[in-house]
Amino acid sequence: MKSEVVDVSDFGAVGDGTADSSKAFLKAWNFVCSRQIENGVRVIFVPENQTFLLHPVTFNGPCKAKEIKFLIMGRIISPVSPKTWEGLDQAKWLTFYKVSGLKIKGSGEINGRGWGWWNQSCRDHPGLEGCTSLAPTVSRFFDSPLLLITIVVLFNVSGEPQAMIFESCKTSSLSQVRLINSSQTHVLIRGTDGFIVDYVKITAPETSPNTDGIHISSASNIFIRNSIIGTGDDCVSIGDHTTNIHISHVKCGPGHGI
């Protein structure tokens, strides 16, 4: 099978850990997403021995390519300061939306550097002005606009970003990568049919607030296996409207279990 590899560095990404490479990653994504390769796979390559700073970014689908591989060999880090999210959706850092056939893998690391958020958590600092609460993880799938408005109002609080969000990403997977120190949930799988998490390692300090390893909501046919999860909250949490969830060979701890 033919593969076409696109290096994010060729689109302007700078792996020095300080320059914002968000636009470069989006350029690489849009290039790959907008083109179809016959009998082959498009690969977005994040090179090893480099550290890429990404501000909040959404990788939108649907894509013309039937399958996209995101090969992460280097490090991806978030901004440290919560002020980076001013005027943005504070519930999100790296979001994949309506991308089918997405395969994220590699020996690299995704670091949410969440300590700036932990230090202003309402749970641990209830008297702190402007403290942050749980980010909303409410599903988009409601028939009644009035009901949706009501729920959004109820959850209209300042929340911490979730490191990786996969929303409506059918037949996709996340494997081998390491995720550490998310501000809140490390991986959110929402509104998705068919998703595999395999051989990942997720870690955060035992004292870090609300740092779930994986949260599943409004999803079906989800497989989580062969992974190590140790965080300050649930290793795997399962929300409403979920069916056919398979969890096996997962080492959990520290954390609140599954």
Backbone as numpy.savetxt, mean C-alpha at the origin, in Angstrom:
# Nx Ny Nz CAx CAy CAz Cx Cy Cz
8.16 -15.95 -23.02 7.32 -14.76 -23.02 8.20 -13.51 -23.02
7.91 -12.60 -23.88 8.67 -11.37 -24.01 8.38 -10.42 -22.86
9.44 -9.78 -22.33 9.29 -8.78 -21.28 9.92 -7.48 -21.74
9.26 -6.39 -21.44 9.81 -5.07 -21.73 10.04 -4.36 -20.40
11.30 -4.04 -20.09 11.66 -3.48 -18.80 11.81 -1.97 -18.90
11.15 -1.28 -17.98 11.22 0.17 -17.90 11.82 0.55 -16.55
12.98 1.19 -16.58 13.68 1.60 -15.35 13.18 2.98 -14.95
12.75 3.12 -13.69 12.23 4.42 -13.24 13.29 5.51 -13.35
14.56 5.14 -13.29 15.64 6.13 -13.41 15.65 6.79 -14.78
15.20 6.06 -15.79 15.15 6.62 -17.14 14.07 7.67 -17.29
13.18 7.76 -16.31 12.11 8.76 -16.34 12.36 9.88 -15.32
13.58 9.93 -14.80 13.94 11.03 -13.92 13.98 10.72 -12.44
13.69 9.48 -12.05 13.74 9.14 -10.63 15.19 9.21 -10.13
15.35 9.78 -8.95 16.68 9.96 -8.36 16.75 9.17 -7.06
17.68 8.24 -6.99 17.74 7.33 -5.86 18.66 7.78 -4.74
18.58 9.08 -4.39 19.44 9.59 -3.32 18.73 9.70 -1.98
17.44 9.33 -1.93 16.70 9.35 -0.68 16.19 10.71 -0.27
16.45 11.75 -1.06 16.00 13.10 -0.70 15.16 13.77 -1.79
15.50 13.52 -3.04 14.72 14.11 -4.14 13.38 13.41 -4.27
12.32 14.18 -4.52 10.99 13.61 -4.70 10.90 12.96 -6.08
10.75 11.65 -6.10 10.69 10.92 -7.37 9.27 10.53 -7.77
8.28 11.12 -7.13 6.88 10.75 -7.39 6.50 10.94 -8.85
6.82 12.10 -9.41 6.44 12.38 -10.79 7.14 11.43 -11.76
8.39 11.09 -11.46 9.13 10.17 -12.32 8.50 8.78 -12.30
8.12 8.32 -11.12 7.46 7.02 -11.01 6.13 7.04 -11.78
5.40 8.14 -11.68 4.12 8.24 -12.40 4.34 8.25 -13.91
5.38 8.92 -14.37 5.69 8.92 -15.80 5.98 7.50 -16.29
6.78 6.79 -15.52 7.09 5.40 -15.88 5.82 4.55 -15.88
4.97 4.76 -14.86 3.72 4.01 -14.77 2.82 4.30 -15.97
2.63 5.57 -16.29 1.74 5.94 -17.38 2.26 5.41 -18.72
3.57 5.39 -18.88 4.16 4.84 -20.10 3.82 3.36 -20.24
3.99 2.63 -19.16 3.73 1.18 -19.18 2.24 0.88 -19.27
1.46 1.61 -18.50 0.02 1.34 -18.43 -0.70 1.62 -19.74
-0.20 2.57 -20.51 -0.90 3.01 -21.72 -0.55 2.20 -22.95
0.36 1.22 -22.82 0.80 0.46 -23.98 0.61 -1.04 -23.76
0.24 -1.71 -24.81 0.04 -3.15 -24.74 1.15 -3.85 -25.50
1.65 -4.93 -24.92 2.67 -5.73 -25.57 2.10 -7.11 -25.86
2.21 -7.54 -27.10 1.64 -8.83 -27.49 2.45 -9.98 -26.89
1.74 -10.88 -26.23 2.35 -12.09 -25.68 3.56 -11.77 -24.78
3.42 -10.74 -23.98 4.53 -10.37 -23.11 4.07 -9.61 -21.88
5.06 -9.21 -21.08 4.81 -8.55 -19.81 5.61 -7.26 -19.76
5.01 -6.23 -19.26 5.72 -4.98 -19.04 6.22 -4.94 -17.60
7.45 -4.51 -17.41 8.08 -4.52 -16.10 8.55 -3.11 -15.75
8.11 -2.61 -14.59 8.65 -1.37 -14.04 9.73 -1.76 -13.04
10.94 -1.26 -13.26 12.09 -1.69 -12.47 12.56 -0.59 -11.54
12.63 -0.92 -10.24 13.17 -0.02 -9.22 14.55 -0.57 -8.84
15.63 0.07 -9.27 16.96 -0.54 -9.16 17.47 -0.69 -7.73
18.31 -1.69 -7.54 18.87 -1.98 -6.23 19.91 -0.93 -5.85
20.24 -0.91 -4.54 21.25 -0.01 -3.98 20.90 1.47 -4.16
19.63 1.75 -4.29 19.17 3.14 -4.38 17.92 3.30 -3.52
17.72 4.53 -3.04 16.58 4.84 -2.19 15.77 5.95 -2.83
14.49 5.68 -3.07 13.63 6.62 -3.77 12.56 7.17 -2.82
12.54 8.49 -2.69 11.53 9.16 -1.88 10.28 9.40 -2.72
9.15 8.89 -2.25 7.89 9.11 -2.95 6.91 9.83 -2.03
6.37 10.94 -2.52 5.27 11.59 -1.85 3.99 10.81 -2.16
2.85 11.14 -1.55 1.61 10.39 -1.82 1.33 10.33 -3.32
1.06 9.14 -3.82 0.89 8.96 -5.26 -0.11 7.84 -5.51
-0.90 7.99 -6.58 -1.86 6.96 -6.99 -1.53 6.49 -8.40
-1.37 5.18 -8.54 -1.12 4.57 -9.84 -2.46 4.05 -10.36
-3.01 4.78 -11.31 -4.37 4.50 -11.78 -4.39 3.53 -12.95
-5.42 2.70 -12.98 -5.77 1.86 -14.11 -7.14 2.30 -14.59
-7.78 1.51 -15.42 -7.26 0.26 -15.99 -6.16 0.52 -17.02
-5.34 -0.50 -17.23 -4.21 -0.38 -18.15 -4.45 -1.22 -19.40
-3.82 -0.82 -20.49 -3.91 -1.61 -21.72 -3.10 -2.90 -21.60
-2.02 -2.83 -20.87 -1.22 -4.03 -20.64 -2.00 -5.02 -19.79
-2.05 -6.27 -20.21 -2.81 -7.28 -19.47 -2.13 -7.65 -18.16
-0.80 -7.51 -18.12 -0.06 -7.81 -16.90 1.08 -6.81 -16.74
1.21 -6.27 -15.55 2.30 -5.34 -15.24 3.04 -5.86 -14.02
4.35 -5.97 -14.15 5.18 -6.34 -13.00 5.89 -5.09 -12.47
5.82 -4.91 -11.17 6.51 -3.82 -10.49 7.64 -4.49 -9.71
8.84 -4.47 -10.26 9.96 -5.18 -9.66 10.75 -4.22 -8.76
10.61 -4.39 -7.46 11.23 -3.48 -6.49 12.48 -4.15 -5.92
13.63 -3.67 -6.34 14.89 -4.19 -5.84 15.56 -3.19 -4.89
15.25 -1.92 -5.03 15.79 -0.89 -4.15 14.84 -0.57 -3.01
15.00 0.62 -2.43 14.16 1.06 -1.31 13.25 2.19 -1.75
12.02 2.15 -1.26 11.06 3.23 -1.45 10.70 3.75 -0.07
10.85 5.06 0.14 10.57 5.64 1.45 9.54 6.76 1.33
8.82 6.99 2.42 7.83 8.06 2.46 8.44 9.30 3.10
7.81 10.46 2.92 8.23 11.64 3.68 8.05 11.39 5.17
8.89 11.99 5.99 8.79 11.82 7.43 7.71 12.72 8.02
7.61 13.93 7.52 6.71 14.92 8.13 5.26 14.72 7.71
4.33 14.66 8.66 2.91 14.62 8.32 2.44 15.84 7.53
3.19 16.94 7.60 2.79 18.16 6.88 2.79 17.94 5.37
3.50 16.93 4.91 3.51 16.62 3.47 2.12 16.32 2.96
1.24 15.81 3.83 -0.11 15.40 3.44 -1.13 16.54 3.55
-0.71 17.74 3.90 -1.66 18.85 4.04 -2.35 19.10 2.71
-3.68 19.11 2.74 -4.47 19.29 1.54 -4.67 18.03 0.72
-4.10 16.92 1.17 -4.23 15.64 0.46 -5.01 14.65 1.31
-5.33 13.50 0.72 -6.00 12.43 1.46 -4.99 11.79 2.40
-5.15 12.03 3.70 -4.19 11.54 4.67 -4.24 10.04 4.87
-5.22 9.38 4.29 -5.33 7.92 4.45 -4.43 7.16 3.48
-3.77 7.88 2.54 -3.08 7.18 1.46 -1.62 7.61 1.33
-0.78 6.62 1.02 0.58 6.92 0.57 0.76 6.35 -0.84
0.87 5.04 -0.99 1.02 4.42 -2.31 -0.26 3.67 -2.64
-0.97 4.11 -3.66 -2.27 3.54 -4.00 -2.26 3.00 -5.43
-2.78 1.79 -5.59 -3.00 1.20 -6.91 -4.50 1.04 -7.08
-5.06 1.65 -8.12 -6.51 1.71 -8.27 -6.93 1.17 -9.64
-7.78 0.16 -9.60 -8.35 -0.44 -10.81 -7.27 -0.97 -11.76
-6.27 -1.63 -11.19 -5.21 -2.23 -11.99 -5.33 -3.74 -11.89
-5.68 -4.39 -12.97 -5.78 -5.85 -12.99 -4.48 -6.45 -13.52
-4.14 -7.65 -13.01 -2.93 -8.31 -13.47 -1.66 -7.64 -12.97
-1.72 -7.00 -11.81 -0.57 -6.33 -11.23 0.23 -7.31 -10.37
1.52 -7.40 -10.60 2.39 -8.29 -9.83 3.53 -7.46 -9.25
3.49 -7.22 -7.94 4.56 -6.49 -7.27 5.44 -7.48 -6.55
6.74 -7.45 -6.83 7.65 -8.40 -6.19 9.05 -7.82 -6.16
9.95 -8.53 -5.50 11.34 -8.11 -5.46 11.91 -8.21 -4.06
13.20 -8.05 -3.95 13.88 -8.15 -2.65 14.05 -6.80 -1.98
13.38 -5.78 -2.49 13.52 -4.44 -1.96 12.64 -4.18 -0.75
12.61 -2.91 -0.34 11.95 -2.51 0.90 11.07 -1.29 0.67
9.92 -1.29 1.35 9.02 -0.14 1.34 8.90 0.34 2.78
9.40 1.55 3.04 9.51 2.06 4.40 8.60 3.27 4.58
7.56 3.10 5.39 6.61 4.19 5.64 7.10 5.26 6.58
8.21 5.02 7.28 8.81 5.99 8.21 7.74 6.71 9.03
6.94 5.92 9.73 5.73 6.44 10.35 5.88 7.12 11.69
7.11 7.28 12.19 7.25 7.77 13.56 6.72 9.18 13.75
6.72 10.00 12.69 6.15 11.34 12.81 4.67 11.30 13.13
3.98 10.30 12.57 2.55 10.11 12.83 2.33 9.46 14.19
3.16 8.50 14.54 3.00 7.83 15.83 3.13 8.82 16.98
4.00 9.81 16.81 4.24 10.78 17.89 3.08 11.75 18.09
2.12 11.74 17.15 0.95 12.60 17.33 -0.35 11.77 17.29
-0.23 10.50 17.60 -1.39 9.61 17.63 -2.34 9.99 18.77
-3.62 10.07 18.46 -4.62 10.37 19.49 -4.69 9.25 20.53
-4.40 8.02 20.11 -4.45 6.91 21.05 -3.41 7.07 22.15
-2.22 7.47 21.76 -1.13 7.58 22.73 -0.98 8.99 23.30
-1.56 9.98 22.60 -1.46 11.38 23.05 -2.84 12.02 22.96
-3.80 11.57 23.78 -5.18 12.03 23.66 -5.37 13.53 23.89
-4.48 14.16 24.62 -4.63 15.58 24.89 -3.91 16.48 23.90
-3.27 15.88 22.90 -2.49 16.66 21.95 -3.39 17.32 20.91
-3.27 18.63 20.77 -4.06 19.35 19.78 -3.64 18.93 18.37
-4.62 18.60 17.54 -4.32 18.17 16.17 -3.83 16.75 16.06
-4.06 15.94 17.11 -3.62 14.55 17.05 -4.36 13.81 15.94
-3.78 12.71 15.48 -4.37 11.96 14.37 -4.97 10.64 14.86
-6.12 10.30 14.27 -6.83 9.07 14.61 -6.68 8.08 13.47
-7.38 6.97 13.60 -7.37 5.98 12.52 -7.82 6.59 11.21
-7.09 6.29 10.15 -7.53 6.71 8.83 -8.76 5.92 8.43
-9.69 6.54 7.69 -10.88 5.80 7.27 -10.54 4.70 6.30
-11.12 3.51 6.51 -10.95 2.40 5.57 -12.31 1.97 5.05
-13.22 2.92 4.92 -14.59 2.63 4.51 -14.63 2.25 3.04
-15.38 1.23 2.72 -15.50 0.77 1.35 -16.27 1.77 0.51
-15.99 1.76 -0.80 -16.71 2.61 -1.73 -18.04 1.98 -2.17
-18.28 0.76 -1.75 -19.35 -0.01 -2.38 -20.66 0.08 -1.59
-21.37 1.18 -1.80 -22.66 1.39 -1.16 -23.66 1.82 -2.22
-24.88 1.34 -2.07 -25.91 1.69 -3.04 -26.50 3.07 -2.77
-26.52 3.46 -1.52 -27.17 4.70 -1.14 -26.17 5.83 -0.97
-26.25 6.90 -1.77 -25.36 8.04 -1.58 -25.51 8.65 -0.19
-26.74 8.63 0.34 -26.97 9.19 1.67 -26.21 8.40 2.72
-26.21 7.06 2.57 -25.49 6.21 3.51 -24.00 6.48 3.43
-23.47 6.65 2.21 -22.06 6.93 2.05 -21.69 8.25 2.70
-22.53 9.27 2.48 -22.27 10.58 3.07 -22.26 10.48 4.59
-23.22 9.74 5.14 -23.29 9.59 6.59 -22.04 8.94 7.14
-21.56 7.88 6.47 -20.38 7.17 6.95 -19.14 8.04 6.84
-19.01 8.80 5.74 -17.86 9.67 5.59 -17.83 10.71 6.69
-18.99 11.27 7.04 -19.06 12.25 8.11 -18.62 11.64 9.42
-19.08 10.42 9.69 -18.72 9.75 10.94 -17.23 9.50 11.04
-16.57 9.31 9.90 -15.15 9.00 9.92 -14.31 10.20 9.50
-14.89 11.38 9.49 -14.18 12.56 9.03 -13.22 13.07 10.09
-12.16 12.31 10.31 -11.14 12.68 11.27 -9.79 12.67 10.56
-8.84 13.32 11.16 -7.50 13.34 10.60 -6.82 12.02 10.88
-6.43 11.29 9.83 -5.90 9.95 10.02 -4.52 9.79 9.42
-3.89 8.66 9.75 -2.57 8.38 9.24 -2.65 7.64 7.91
-1.65 7.84 7.03 -1.68 7.15 5.74 -1.37 5.66 5.86
-2.06 4.89 5.05 -1.78 3.46 4.92 -0.74 3.29 3.82
0.24 2.44 4.06 1.41 2.41 3.17 1.04 2.02 1.74
0.39 0.87 1.57 0.02 0.40 0.24 -1.46 0.06 0.21
-2.17 0.65 -0.74 -3.59 0.37 -0.91 -3.80 -0.24 -2.29
-4.45 -1.39 -2.30 -4.83 -2.04 -3.55 -6.35 -2.02 -3.61
-6.89 -1.20 -4.47 -8.34 -1.06 -4.57 -8.81 -1.45 -5.96
-9.71 -2.42 -6.01 -10.24 -2.91 -7.29 -9.11 -3.40 -8.20
-8.18 -4.13 -7.63 -7.05 -4.68 -8.39 -7.23 -6.20 -8.51
-7.96 -6.62 -9.54 -8.28 -8.03 -9.70 -7.06 -8.83 -10.15
-7.02 -10.07 -9.70 -6.00 -11.04 -10.13 -4.60 -10.43 -10.02
-4.27 -9.96 -8.82 -2.99 -9.30 -8.60 -2.27 -9.94 -7.43
-1.02 -9.51 -7.19 -0.25 -10.14 -6.12 0.84 -9.21 -5.59
1.25 -9.52 -4.36 2.36 -8.83 -3.70 3.25 -9.91 -3.10
4.51 -9.96 -3.50 5.36 -11.05 -3.03 6.80 -10.61 -2.80
7.40 -11.21 -1.80 8.84 -11.14 -1.49 9.30 -9.82 -0.88
8.62 -8.73 -1.10 9.10 -7.44 -0.62 8.98 -7.33 0.90
9.72 -6.39 1.47 9.64 -6.08 2.89 8.93 -4.74 3.07
8.01 -4.69 4.01 7.33 -3.44 4.34 7.59 -3.15 5.81
8.03 -1.93 6.11 8.34 -1.60 7.50 7.80 -0.22 7.87
7.42 -0.09 9.13 7.15 1.19 9.78 6.10 2.05 9.07
5.01 1.44 8.65 3.92 2.23 8.09 3.32 3.13 9.16
2.79 4.26 8.74 2.12 5.16 9.69 0.92 4.48 10.32
0.20 3.70 9.49 -0.94 2.93 9.98 -0.86 1.55 9.33
-1.92 1.08 8.70 -1.92 -0.24 8.06 -0.85 -0.30 6.96
-0.14 -1.43 6.91 0.90 -1.58 5.89 0.31 -1.92 4.52
-0.64 -2.84 4.47 -1.25 -3.25 3.20 -2.76 -3.29 3.38
-3.48 -2.53 2.56 -4.94 -2.55 2.54 -5.40 -3.12 1.21
-6.18 -4.20 1.27 -6.76 -4.82 0.07 -8.26 -4.58 0.12
-8.77 -3.83 -0.84 -10.16 -3.39 -0.76 -10.84 -3.50 -2.13
-12.08 -4.01 -2.11 -12.86 -4.06 -3.34 -12.22 -4.90 -4.43
-11.56 -5.97 -4.03 -10.74 -6.74 -4.97 -11.14 -8.21 -4.98
-11.16 -8.81 -6.16 -11.45 -10.23 -6.32 -10.20 -10.91 -6.87
-9.56 -11.72 -6.02 -8.38 -12.44 -6.46 -7.10 -11.68 -6.18
-6.50 -11.91 -5.01 -5.26 -11.24 -4.65 -4.42 -12.19 -3.80
-3.12 -12.26 -4.09 -2.21 -13.14 -3.37 -1.12 -12.32 -2.69
-0.92 -12.57 -1.40 0.23 -12.03 -0.66 1.10 -13.22 -0.28
2.34 -13.22 -0.74 3.18 -14.41 -0.60 4.62 -14.02 -0.28
5.18 -14.64 0.75 6.58 -14.43 1.12 6.92 -12.96 1.36
6.05 -12.25 2.04 6.37 -10.87 2.43 6.76 -10.83 3.90
7.48 -9.80 4.27 7.83 -9.57 5.67 7.39 -8.16 6.03
6.55 -8.06 7.07 6.01 -6.77 7.49 6.39 -6.55 8.95
7.07 -5.44 9.24 7.49 -5.19 10.61 7.30 -3.74 11.00
6.96 -3.55 12.26 6.87 -2.23 12.88 7.01 -2.45 14.39
7.44 -1.43 15.14 7.60 -1.61 16.58 6.31 -2.06 17.27
6.45 -2.87 18.28 5.29 -3.35 19.03 4.49 -2.21 19.62
5.13 -1.09 19.88 4.45 0.06 20.49 3.84 1.01 19.46
4.04 0.75 18.18 3.51 1.66 17.15 2.00 1.51 17.04
1.24 2.62 17.08 -0.22 2.53 17.13 -0.86 2.22 15.78
-1.80 1.29 15.79 -2.68 1.02 14.64 -1.93 0.54 13.38
-0.79 -0.08 13.58 0.01 -0.49 12.42 -0.31 -1.92 12.01
-1.56 -2.17 11.60 -1.93 -3.49 11.10 -0.98 -3.94 10.00
-0.75 -5.25 9.94 0.04 -5.76 8.83 -0.74 -5.69 7.53
-1.88 -6.40 7.50 -2.74 -6.45 6.31 -4.18 -6.29 6.75
-4.92 -5.42 6.08 -6.36 -5.29 6.33 -7.10 -5.60 5.03
-8.16 -6.41 5.14 -8.95 -6.82 3.98 -10.37 -6.31 4.15
-10.91 -5.68 3.12 -12.26 -5.12 3.20 -12.96 -5.25 1.85
-14.22 -5.70 1.88 -15.03 -5.81 0.66 -14.26 -6.54 -0.45
-13.70 -7.68 -0.09 -12.86 -8.41 -1.04 -13.16 -9.90 -0.97
-12.76 -10.62 -2.01 -12.99 -12.06 -2.05 -11.81 -12.75 -2.73
-11.67 -14.04 -2.41 -10.61 -14.87 -2.99 -9.22 -14.26 -2.74
-8.94 -14.05 -1.46 -7.67 -13.47 -1.03 -6.82 -14.56 -0.36
-5.57 -14.67 -0.76 -4.65 -15.68 -0.21 -3.46 -14.97 0.42
-3.24 -15.24 1.71 -2.08 -14.70 2.43 -1.31 -15.88 2.97
-0.04 -16.02 2.57 0.68 -17.23 2.93 2.19 -16.98 2.98
2.87 -17.87 3.71 4.34 -17.91 3.73 4.96 -16.56 4.10
4.38 -15.88 5.08 4.81 -14.53 5.40 5.09 -14.36 6.89
5.84 -13.32 7.21 6.17 -12.97 8.59 5.64 -11.57 8.87
4.81 -11.45 9.90 4.20 -10.16 10.22 4.36 -9.90 11.71
4.97 -8.79 12.05 5.12 -8.39 13.44 4.97 -6.89 13.55
3.87 -6.42 14.15 3.56 -4.99 14.18 2.97 -4.60 15.53
2.46 -3.37 15.60 1.86 -2.89 16.83 0.37 -3.12 16.92
-0.22 -3.78 15.93 -1.66 -4.05 15.96 -1.91 -5.42 15.33
-3.05 -5.61 14.66 -3.38 -6.91 14.09 -2.37 -7.31 13.01
-2.00 -8.58 13.01 -1.17 -9.08 11.90 -1.99 -9.07 10.61
-3.19 -9.63 10.68 -4.15 -9.58 9.58 -5.51 -9.27 10.17
-6.18 -8.26 9.65 -7.53 -7.93 10.10 -8.48 -8.05 8.92
-9.68 -8.53 9.19 -10.67 -8.79 8.14 -11.92 -7.98 8.42
-12.27 -7.11 7.48 -13.42 -6.24 7.63 -14.69 -6.85 7.06
-15.68 -6.00 6.86 -16.98 -6.44 6.36 -16.92 -6.80 4.88
-17.94 -7.57 4.45 -18.16 -7.89 3.03 -16.95 -8.61 2.43
-16.37 -9.54 3.18 -15.25 -10.33 2.68 -15.65 -11.79 2.61
-15.20 -12.49 1.57 -15.50 -13.91 1.41 -14.28 -14.64 0.86
-14.18 -15.92 1.23 -13.15 -16.81 0.70 -11.74 -16.25 0.95
-11.43 -16.06 2.22 -10.12 -15.58 2.63 -9.30 -16.77 3.14
-8.11 -16.97 2.59 -7.25 -18.09 2.97 -5.95 -17.55 3.56
-5.66 -17.93 4.80 -4.43 -17.50 5.48 -3.69 -18.74 5.95
-2.45 -18.90 5.51 -1.71 -20.11 5.89 -0.22 -19.81 5.98
0.45 -20.53 6.89 1.90 -20.43 7.06 2.34 -18.97 7.26
1.63 -18.30 8.16 1.96 -16.92 8.52 2.45 -16.87 9.96
3.64 -16.35 10.16 4.18 -16.16 11.50 3.75 -14.78 11.98
3.03 -14.74 13.10 2.45 -13.50 13.61 3.03 -13.17 14.97
3.57 -11.97 15.12 4.04 -11.52 16.41 5.33 -10.72 16.31
5.39 -9.59 17.07 4.33 -9.13 17.96 3.11 -8.67 17.17
2.01 -8.54 17.85 0.77 -8.14 17.21 -0.42 -8.74 17.93
-1.60 -8.38 17.47 -2.84 -8.80 18.13 -3.45 -10.03 17.48
-2.71 -10.70 16.60 -3.22 -11.92 16.00 -3.92 -11.68 14.69
-4.75 -12.65 14.33 -5.47 -12.62 13.05 -6.96 -12.65 13.33
